[in-house]
């Protein structure tokens, strides 16, 4: 302790203090430069409850011989980049998976809902039961990869769809919401859901009702 006091007393503060202040200023300048121009892409995502509904396509509409359904999911997103460098959102999907264990064998079912459109939500919300109307009037753009710039939030209401349902899949589905970015170059899971699609849910969907996939709160995810 006495030796430390001795060293402090020997320091020429007239010379040392300006050097110390300059060093601190230089460190602050380097940090500011890194924060504003060099820090890597840092994505924060908020999203609401995904809503599942189906649209009936009759022979009168399709010109075919049978009635089938188009399954559709809509979900609101906000993407924020708190880093300095921009980042690219490549794709978004929801994966439905179920496994049924029988006496002699186990069957598995998987279906992918892919991002198709971004819609103007207030307009889409008032027309969502009329598929042909909102396809004509509520779409902002078809889905395509986009960049998220520093401190410039991207708000999007996204429609995801899969192949047509000639027959409704029934069972308990484990559902994962996944995102693909240029930086990760691999699918990242944002949220898991669980949904029972039985005869009641099938009947309701066929008659125009929709179901929110279970999610109690808006979820925030750092990537």
KETI-584236 format. One line per 3 residues: their letters; for each residue x, y, z negated of N, C-alpha, C, O. Coordinates in steps of 0.001 Angstrom, whole numbers, plus 500000, padded with zeros to 6 digits. Each point is the difference from the previous one (the first is absolute). Last residue first. Layout:
a> X:Y:Z:X:Y:Z:X:Y:Z:X:Y:Z; ... $
REM end
This chain:
xxx> 468295:487661:532577:500715:499045:500851:501432:500466:500201:500775:499336:500688; 494589:501314:495783:501265:500521:500519:500687:498919:500804:500048:498838:499595; 494580:502165:498977:501070:499038:500220:501221:500716:500548:499919:500713:500999 $
xxx> 494732:499743:496573:501163:500722:500497:501170:499022:500078:500228:499220:499076; 493967:500550:500775:501315:499432:499745:501086:500875:500595:499874:500500:501118; 494784:499973:496864:500872:500324:501132:501415:499598:499638:500489:500321:498917 $
xxx> 495822:496884:498610:500555:501342:500039:500720:500238:501318:500425:499065:500680; 497205:496816:498470:499360:500893:499040:500460:501438:500119:499211:500922:499791; 500032:494783:503558:501131:500858:499662:499450:501093:499099:499239:500846:500470 $
xxx> 498809:494748:502720:500208:500426:498610:501290:500767:499777:501091:499448:500135; 496035:500779:504383:500886:498986:499448:500470:500479:498636:500345:501171:499845; 494983:500215:502452:501321:500511:499626:500824:498837:499453:499558:499297:499091 $
xxx> 496214:500419:504472:500552:499623:498706:501352:500669:499805:500864:499937:500874; 494092:500608:502223:501457:499960:499950:500447:499655:498586:499229:500144:499051; 496072:499212:504479:500612:500446:498745:501522:499926:500103:500545:499355:500896 $
xxx> 496230:499197:502602:500508:501369:500012:500593:500517:498708:500471:501136:499956; 497760:494328:501354:498899:500968:500020:500473:501443:499793:499194:500881:499702; 503799:495372:500246:499264:499860:501261:498876:501026:500119:499602:500372:501104 $
xxx> 502877:499321:494868:500812:500568:501072:499271:499941:501340:500080:500932:500800; 497890:497007:495483:500013:501454:499842:500796:500673:501122:499578:501022:500541; 500353:494244:499255:498677:500519:500343:499967:501520:499934:499425:500650:500873 $
xxx> 504520:497176:497709:499819:499861:501445:498666:500587:500444:499934:500720:500996; 500961:499022:494407:500791:501061:500625:499856:499950:501519:499915:501042:500651; 497996:495495:496968:499376:501290:499679:500740:501135:500697:499381:500840:500654 $
xxx> 502393:494789:499721:498768:500159:500781:499323:501339:499720:499463:500623:500916; 505640:499494:497968:499071:498890:499979:498766:500301:500822:499982:500946:500788; 505140:500876:497817:499086:500152:501130:499130:498745:500080:500381:498993:500598 $
xxx> 503020:503689:495701:499207:498809:500272:499015:500298:501120:499113:500841:499854; 505891:501406:498613:498621:500194:500441:499341:498664:500299:500538:499180:500745; 504082:503843:497212:499375:498686:499984:498527:500171:500318:499308:500787:499353 $
xxx> 505894:501972:501231:498569:500006:499715:499509:498558:499973:500669:499086:500482; 504302:504118:499308:499283:498736:500161:498545:500180:499629:499672:500739:499073; 504532:502770:502827:498945:499666:499047:499427:498625:500313:499925:499595:501160 $
xxx> 503975:502321:501075:499583:501156:499218:499016:499613:498892:500027:500567:498908; 504167:496945:504148:498660:499862:499440:499686:501203:499111:500759:500330:499089; 502545:499224:505355:499995:500229:498556:498565:499931:499492:499106:500645:500548 $
xxx> 504024:497692:504096:498717:500316:499389:500132:500101:498489:500576:499120:499360; 503550:502138:503866:499299:498794:499585:498704:500412:499294:499904:501099:499455; 503521:502009:502007:500024:499028:501095:499409:498651:499581:500321:498970:500592 $
xxx> 500671:505558:497124:500024:498674:499380:500150:498900:501043:500639:498977:499749; 499154:505566:501693:501106:499872:499048:500091:498591:499414:501091:499451:499847; 495357:501895:503098:501246:499856:500740:501164:499742:499049:500934:499275:500342 $
xxx> 494184:499139:498126:500674:501255:500312:501300:499716:500747:500530:498890:499954; 494418:498670:498481:501292:499817:500665:500577:501369:500337:499365:500790:500698; 496695:496796:495683:500490:501122:500806:501364:499667:500581:500829:499362:499352 $
xxx> 494319:498163:498230:501432:500018:500273:500375:501131:500962:499232:500364:500890; 496830:496998:495625:500175:501195:500820:501495:500214:500174:500733:500093:499015; 496246:495264:499779:501142:500878:499737:500015:501148:500998:499843:499799:501204 $
xxx> 496698:496081:496494:500210:501002:501044:501174:500890:499614:500060:500496:498875; 497182:494514:500135:501061:500853:499470:500390:500943:501125:500365:499559:501089; 494832:497684:498277:501127:500488:500782:500959:500820:499148:499600:500910:499275 $
xxx> 496261:495052:500625:500673:501004:499183:501280:500421:500705:500871:499177:500282; 494751:499019:502507:500946:499545:498992:500527:501154:499180:499558:501141:500134; 498384:498117:505228:499518:500014:498616:501079:499495:499059:500817:499152:500362 $
xxx> 498420:503164:504955:500824:499155:499127:499484:500124:498569:499735:501108:499534; 497203:499557:504990:500645:500648:498870:500886:499018:499249:499572:498879:499726; 499349:501044:505594:499515:499387:498775:500753:500629:498840:501223:500129:500053 $
xxx> 499533:501681:503984:498853:499250:500497:499319:499280:498839:498789:499779:500006; 504559:504569:500123:499526:498870:499206:498779:499394:500691:498911:500572:499949; 505607:502464:501960:498571:499842:499779:499701:498771:499142:500741:499017:500005 $
xxx> 504050:503335:499358:499254:499396:501102:498527:499833:499622:499648:500047:498822; 502615:503762:498489:500578:498735:500445:499200:499487:501189:499231:500747:500605; 501881:504440:496850:499081:498968:500482:500763:498750:500418:501193:500043:500299 $
xxx> 498943:505242:496971:500705:498767:500340:498980:498963:500445:498930:499872:499405; 501604:505859:499807:499125:498866:500277:500866:498815:500410:500831:500104:500902; 500089:504728:496093:500409:499010:500988:498976:498871:500101:499497:499507:498991 $
xxx> 501672:505865:499474:498982:498997:499687:500071:498967:501116:499705:500300:501157; 504020:503529:496802:499404:499229:501077:498930:499063:499442:500181:499378:498954; 503711:504896:499986:498737:499427:499541:499320:499296:501168:499738:500613:501035 $
xxx> 505393:501248:497463:499223:499515:501132:498758:499299:499432:500104:498946:499374; 503652:505035:498656:499129:498831:499846:499254:499670:501293:499552:500889:500724; 505103:501561:498176:498875:500274:500889:499068:498775:499974:500175:499072:500790 $
xxx> 504360:501477:497115:498979:500829:499333:498857:500419:500928:499418:501072:499832; 504264:496714:502888:500198:500413:498617:498879:500913:499535:499681:500998:500646; 499064:495650:503290:501035:500996:499765:500063:500388:498535:499077:499719:499236 $
xxx> 499321:495882:503866:499606:500780:498831:501158:500941:499671:501099:499557:499668; 497169:497723:505129:501027:500419:499054:499365:500764:498843:499025:500731:500178; 498846:495134:503144:500144:501444:499809:501066:500279:498944:500334:499137:499188 $
xxx> 497042:496775:504394:500982:500356:498982:500166:501517:499904:499891:500708:501001; 495379:497557:500580:501342:499928:500560:500979:500369:498890:499612:500687:499056; 494605:498506:502030:501167:499824:499127:501288:499971:500816:500075:499345:501039 $
xxx> 495802:503511:500754:500298:498595:499814:501251:499893:499133:500824:500913:499951; 496194:503434:499397:500955:499388:500930:500050:498496:499758:499658:499515:498921; 496845:503346:499356:501047:501001:500213:501017:499498:501008:500388:500718:500922 $
xxx> 494220:497887:498460:501395:499567:500030:500937:501193:500235:499818:500769:500943; 495174:499148:498989:500674:500162:498698:501481:499662:500004:500674:500197:498988; 495850:499489:504771:500049:501360:499459:500889:500192:498764:500337:501137:499671 $
xxx> 498866:494637:502979:499977:501080:500992:500331:501356:499385:500652:500827:500639; 498940:495232:496716:501110:499772:500931:500118:501139:501004:501094:500328:500458; 495275:499650:496577:501238:500480:499365:501223:499707:500858:500989:500732:499941 $
xxx> 494817:497838:501742:499992:501445:499811:501295:500475:499362:500601:500968:500468; 498569:494404:500164:500272:500643:501282:500036:501518:499871:500706:500672:500751; 498183:496664:495393:501378:499802:500456:500307:500771:501276:501037:500656:500093 $
xxx> 495581:500049:495844:499850:499981:501458:501393:499947:500624:500631:501029:500243; 498914:499265:495091:499117:498883:500333:499753:499867:501498:499504:498972:500461; 503125:504616:497586:500695:498720:499956:499113:498807:500317:500509:498947:500384 $
xxx> 499041:506184:499352:499645:499226:501201:500487:498558:499945:499917:499285:500999; 500857:504192:495651:498591:500219:500331:499532:499130:501168:498802:499881:500259; 505763:500045:498294:499166:499559:498888:498511:500141:500314:499195:499179:499562 $
xxx> 504180:502467:503457:499869:498534:500023:499017:499519:498937:499199:499099:500250; 501937:505450:499770:499194:499685:501178:499734:498501:500085:498881:499568:500278; 503920:501963:496330:498670:500564:499756:499060:499684:501159:498816:499731:499798 $
xxx> 505825:498898:500552:499174:499244:499067:498598:500569:499825:499033:499238:500009; 504243:500381:504165:499614:501168:499206:498948:499509:499009:498862:499726:500379; 504848:496744:501569:498723:500679:500241:499880:501258:499143:500665:500142:498974 $
xxx> 502966:495945:503403:499881:500985:498928:498755:500827:500302:499832:500483:501119; 501470:494182:500536:499678:501407:500228:500182:500808:498717:499959:499458:498895; 501446:495844:501480:499557:500272:501370:499809:501499:500263:500414:500505:501043 $
xxx> 502172:495443:495510:499578:501403:500132:499659:500289:501456:500783:499701:500901; 498660:495259:497184:501029:500942:500427:499438:501409:500113:498814:500181:500277; 500311:494723:497219:499319:501228:500425:501085:501030:500311:500812:500340:499140 $
xxx> 499234:493988:500557:500669:501289:499879:499089:501111:500523:499504:499937:501124; 500143:494691:496657:499539:500947:501012:500636:501360:499736:500106:500435:498854; 499831:493830:499614:500660:501301:499962:499476:500866:501137:499827:499535:501126 $
xxx> 499463:495444:495845:499428:500935:500969:500716:501333:499846:500163:500494:498885; 500206:493730:499712:500382:501396:499816:499420:500855:501126:499844:499549:501135; 499442:495264:496136:499911:500821:501206:500351:501451:499666:499675:500492:498919 $
xxx> 501191:494139:499113:499892:501421:499668:499985:500801:501295:500868:499836:500856; 497660:494712:497773:500900:500943:500655:499740:501424:499505:498958:500290:499412; 498771:495727:498881:501042:499365:500799:500986:500979:500629:501107:499612:500375 $
xxx> 495306:501829:496733:500411:498724:499395:501194:499419:500745:500941:499497:499386; 498692:505745:500958:499022:498924:500066:500531:498733:499355:501094:499977:499436; 499873:505662:500549:500526:498674:499684:498864:498977:500013:499066:500085:499203 $
xxx> 502065:504992:503073:498963:499122:499452:500586:498612:499808:500496:499375:500938; 501092:506140:499815:500419:498597:499979:498904:499192:499325:499582:500312:498885; 501412:504918:503709:499271:499132:499068:500517:498576:500128:500475:499581:501056 $
xxx> 500439:506082:500490:500498:498627:499888:499152:499223:499002:499674:500501:498923; 501066:504510:504124:499050:499165:499276:500532:498561:499976:500371:499446:501035; 501933:505688:499732:500059:498573:500276:499024:499258:499086:500116:500049:498775 $
xxx> 500886:505153:503505:499453:499283:498848:499924:498531:500389:499476:499644:501056; 503666:504969:500728:499121:498852:500206:499436:499514:498672:500511:500324:498928; 502792:503624:504110:499238:499747:498789:499086:498817:500280:499462:499881:501101 $
xxx> 505351:502927:501079:498736:499269:500106:499403:499756:498616:500653:500162:498970; 503140:502907:502066:499848:499232:501232:498630:499338:500087:499327:500090:501026; 503154:504427:496666:499038:498955:499666:499709:499240:501294:499510:500587:500964 $
xxx> 504921:502562:497605:499016:499568:500980:499127:498875:499446:500504:498973:499547; 502545:505602:498473:499887:498553:500082:498837:499610:500888:499042:500758:500153; 504685:503725:498530:498685:499488:500388:500039:498480:500070:501065:499400:500150 $
xxx> 502089:503610:496547:499959:499412:501329:498606:499453:500289:499346:499446:499116; 501537:502448:496648:500289:501027:501009:499865:499451:501412:499535:500701:500899; 497483:497434:494811:501395:500096:500413:500185:501068:501057:499032:500613:500450 $
xxx> 496729:497969:497693:500687:500938:499103:501493:500075:500299:500719:500747:499338; 494414:497881:503256:501438:499759:500014:500679:501043:499120:500010:501186:500331; 494724:496461:500312:500834:501150:499635:501465:499576:500004:500347:498940:499479 $
xxx> 494227:499464:502120:501428:499672:500037:500795:501271:499703:499798:501028:500646; 494876:496883:498713:500850:501187:500016:501451:499535:499921:500379:499273:499082; 494426:498349:502356:501410:500013:499601:500525:501431:499931:499555:500879:500738 $
xxx> 495501:495737:499586:500686:501304:500057:501418:499917:499449:500261:499300:499021; 496330:496920:503582:500716:500320:498757:500707:501352:500146:500649:500246:501017; 495763:495589:501423:500514:501378:500006:500589:500319:498639:499510:499538:498970 $
xxx> 499083:495894:504390:500361:500532:498677:500447:501443:500170:500793:500304:500891; 496289:495417:501939:500702:501288:499997:500253:500450:498567:499146:499829:499130; 498954:495865:504561:500343:500400:498639:500888:501238:500008:500923:500108:500808 $
xxx> 495281:497882:502749:501337:500596:499931:500265:500408:498547:499325:500896:499492; 497236:495161:502926:500221:501161:499131:501452:500465:500091:500924:499205:500170; 494954:497880:503018:501194:499906:499173:500236:501326:499280:499268:500964:500223 $
xxx> 496979:495887:503126:500237:501160:499133:501249:499759:499170:500192:498909:499463; 498640:498995:505664:499869:499828:498553:500235:501317:499278:500543:500952:500562; 499826:498329:504257:498880:499127:499667:499763:499869:498500:499023:499379:499582 $
xxx> 503084:504998:503409:500275:498580:499803:498748:499229:499639:498877:500441:500246; 501738:504400:500350:499755:499304:501252:500286:498516:499923:499934:499289:501003; 500282:504438:495558:501214:499402:500568:499791:499394:501382:500949:499844:500769 $
xxx> 495416:502267:496775:501132:500928:500001:501176:499430:500784:500598:500682:500832; 495493:496754:498546:499586:501189:500745:501140:501015:500103:500086:500759:500966; 500393:495273:496393:500143:499754:501442:499599:501202:500847:500537:500197:501090 $
xxx> 501133:501044:494024:498986:499103:500547:500256:499733:501475:500782:500714:500626; 501963:500922:494775:500054:500143:501451:499064:498948:500589:500296:498806:499958; 500718:503803:494921:499375:498955:500815:500099:500347:501486:499731:501127:500417 $
xxx> 503525:500206:495239:499106:500558:501017:499482:498872:500893:500775:499217:500548; 501398:501491:494028:500009:499331:501292:498973:500654:500922:499018:500590:499550; 504342:500672:495755:498674:499909:500592:500116:499263:501330:501103:499815:500514 $
xxx> 501969:501893:494723:499769:499012:501051:498562:500062:500478:499074:500006:499190; 504748:503378:498181:498592:499628:500141:499836:499089:501206:500385:500346:501117; 503712:501515:495097:499647:499541:501350:498535:499553:500013:499527:499371:499053 $
xxx> 502607:504397:497539:499457:498654:500131:499739:499641:501455:499354:500768:500713; 504404:502937:498487:498760:499700:499301:499545:498575:500244:500768:499165:500476; 504371:503378:499358:498920:499506:500853:498804:499613:499141:500131:499660:498824 $
xxx> 505295:502782:501481:498750:499878:499250:498934:499473:500945:499932:500411:501158; 505868:499852:498672:498732:499738:500678:498870:499961:498986:500113:499358:498956; 505390:502326:502034:498986:499788:498966:498660:499893:500704:499647:500851:500817 $
xxx> 505995:498894:500628:498575:500009:500310:499155:499729:498766:500259:499064:499244; 504772:502715:502613:499419:499449:498771:498488:500143:500092:499461:501101:499886; 505569:499475:503140:498542:499883:500049:499479:499311:498733:500458:498914:499643 $
xxx> 504347:503319:499787:499335:499047:500890:498476:500076:499899:499443:500540:499044; 504161:503642:500298:499388:498914:499216:499173:499084:500896:499337:500482:500919; 503042:503677:500486:500648:498697:500141:499315:498848:499266:500296:498838:500277 $
xxx> 498494:506121:499932:500339:499574:501351:500439:498537:500119:499912:499427:501086; 498587:502917:494766:499247:500659:501066:500248:499365:501364:499090:499940:500827; 503170:498493:495180:498562:499934:499765:499211:500536:501189:498967:499437:500360 $
xxx> 505791:500800:499651:499543:498597:500096:498483:499929:499891:499345:499275:500750; 502648:504935:498636:500180:499564:501385:499473:498586:500195:499316:499711:500982; 500808:501956:494649:498955:500674:500775:500059:499587:501466:498966:499756:500623 $
xxx> 504437:498687:496548:498727:499354:499665:498855:500613:500812:499138:499285:500511; 505137:502668:499898:499992:498671:500606:498662:499292:499739:499445:499363:500896; 501224:504771:497003:499855:500186:501445:499944:498659:500726:499192:499811:500909 $
xxx> 501712:500208:494469:498599:500378:500240:499737:500155:501492:498954:499586:500498; 505464:499659:498198:499194:498793:499781:498521:500275:500264:499306:499190:500615; 503655:504446:499524:500243:499114:501140:499167:498727:499892:499448:499522:500991 $
xxx> 500499:503521:495422:499287:500566:501147:500146:499108:501229:499053:499817:500766; 503444:499075:495413:498571:499741:499772:499174:500506:501184:499082:499319:500458; 505473:501616:499610:499788:498556:500168:498529:499649:499825:499441:499204:500754 $
xxx> 501937:505240:498416:500057:499707:501438:499718:498522:500261:499316:499657:500963; 501069:501746:494562:498767:500535:500592:499950:499689:501489:498946:499630:500517; 504994:499229:497225:498893:499158:499539:498675:500453:500628:499208:499178:500461 $
xxx> 504623:503417:500302:500121:498719:500706:498827:499084:499647:499433:499328:500862; 500950:504796:496847:499575:500193:501400:500058:498696:500818:499145:499743:500847; 502449:500038:494627:498561:500244:500095:499539:500256:501435:498995:499418:500409 $
xxx> 505734:500006:498341:499209:498767:500095:498519:500267:500246:499361:499263:500752; 503964:504254:498503:500249:499309:501273:498993:498857:500204:499510:499784:501108; 500273:502701:494950:499945:501021:501042:500181:499360:501383:499396:500424:500985 $
xxx> 501059:497050:494983:498627:500126:500503:499862:501058:501094:499077:499950:500813; 504825:496758:497277:499948:501396:500406:498643:500245:500667:499852:499764:501199; 501628:496426:495004:499468:500289:501330:499987:501510:500236:499572:500783:499152 $
xxx> 501681:496984:496676:501082:500237:500944:499512:500394:501408:500781:500468:500827; 496298:498318:495487:500658:501267:499679:501081:500350:501016:500302:501175:500210; 497490:494678:500050:499073:501074:500337:500662:501355:499779:499836:500923:500797 $
xxx> 502539:495250:497835:499955:500108:501457:499104:501143:500447:500350:500743:500917; 499822:498238:494467:501272:500577:500454:499997:500205:501526:500435:501039:500497; 495973:496715:497503:499927:501429:499691:501254:500708:500490:499940:501120:500508 $
xxx> 500036:494241:499804:499050:500564:500953:499872:501508:499804:499975:500757:500971; 502594:496806:495943:500701:500072:501279:499097:500624:501068:500471:500775:500833; 497760:498334:494939:500909:501138:499921:500746:500191:501320:500278:501122:500423 $
x> 497014:495100:499184:499169:501202:500000:500865:501251:500000:499749:500943:500750 $
REM end
